[in-house]
Amino acid sequence: MSNIIRKFMKKMLLEILLLIIPVICDSQNQDSLIIRNDSISYNIDYNKKVYVLEYVIFNNSYDIYYIWIEKTIHSSIIEKIKDYFMKNKGDMSVYQMATETNVIYGNSCLYSTFLKKVNQKETFRIQVITSKEISDFDKNQIYKYLKDHTVIINESTLSQYIRGLSSFNPLLFYNKDYLIIPFDMIEYEF
């Protein structure tokens, strides 16, 4: 019985900490993003467990941030922006989709048309989920992959390279505050 109470108390403590972290972060530097890694697991049944790795991005600044995930890592901001916004993804580029008024939007494709706009004081989570236990080595590889492939650029920087950013069609933007990626779809090398 005491083991159940102990687990319950740990869970409650973790939830309390997760609730007060944004308050603590809000009182700190107002010109930054706060990025952290987190992992959780929970039982679905007595012998079935789910593991979730989270890459959490909190916009603690007065700027808006844009996030996308690139398949190929580019070294410069200009290369990242050019490849993502100007390179054709099928019939048109992301820039053309964003500025065209009569485009019908379907689901975002992770490496080609996924674009998230994170406003001030908002949080965005990228979650990697699996039913297989993840070793510490794999966790570190996944977090490294997410850090290396996730492009995060503030609006003032992006607007230097992309005209009409503020008038992008809002339907282009991913509208959830989380993105779930199955573990076996992450393309990282050991």
Secondary structure, DSSP 4 states (H G I P E B T S, - for coil): -HHHHHHHHHHHHHHHHHHHHHHHHHTS-SSEEEEEEEEEEEEEETTEEEEEEEEEEEEESSS-EEEEE-SS--SSHHHHHIIIIISEETTEEHHHHHH-TTPPP-PPPTTTT--EEE-TT-EEEEEEEESS---HHHHHHHHHHHHHHEEEEEHHHHTTTSTTGGGS-GGGSB-SSEEEEEGGG-----
